Amino acid sequence: MAGRKVLQGWKAIATYLGRSVRSVQRYEGELKLPIRRPVGKDRSAVFAFGDELDDWLQQTEVKSRPYIRPILIVIDPPDAQHISHRKLALELEKFNVLTAFSASEVLATAQRLDVDGFVLDCDPGVAGSNQLCDLLKQRYPKKPIFATVADKARGPKTADDLIEGNDPRALLDAVLKRLGKPKLQ
């Protein structure tokens, strides 16, 4: 159709709708916002037609939801000797942090709650961690996985961020870069 307004990229679409980029991305998944992707391009290349967005706005009730701080599941078997530095760093930055002690608990919790991401230890000594990473990415492809590893070359290929070493600051930097700084209301 000639003369259609084409909006290129998340920022242009968000500006057109008067919402944040993150909200618009959420609308695509939850409310079927009509977003298109060029064939052969990566998932971040998007566009939309203004008339389709207008129709969607008229047919969809977008309720204003209160802001909820990002929720992360940290897989952290209990250790009586210390509190996890990873969890503590995330909590001090005001993320909602849920602890899971096993792979089955991670999967059950993720099924019940709409979490924003996963943090797991994928060192060679942690049995099944690479398989869990693969399974989480298969079930929740849009949720970021932050994997701490001893060696990035041996880390799971399905993790979104590989954090070498056990430095909680490096983990926190990766989470902040991907999810942004939590806001308090």
Sequence and secondary structure as in RCSB ss.txt:
>XXXX:A:sequence
MAGRKVLQGWKAIATYLGRSVRSVQRYEGELKLPIRRPVGKDRSAVFAFGDELDDWLQQTEVKSRPYIRPILIVI
DPPDAQHISHRKLALELEKFNVLTAFSASEVLATAQRLDVDGFVLDCDPGVAGSNQLCDLLKQRYPKKPIFATVA
DKARGPKTADDLIEGNDPRALLDAVLKRLGKPKLQ
>XXXX:A:secstr
 TT  EEEHHHHHHHHHTS HHHHHHHHHHH    B  TTS TT  EEEHHHHHHHHHH           EEEEE
    TT   HHHHHHHHTT EEEEESSHHHHHHHHHHS  SEEEEE  TTSTTHHHHHHHHHHH TTS EEEEES
 GGGS TT SEEEESS HHHHHHHHHHHH      
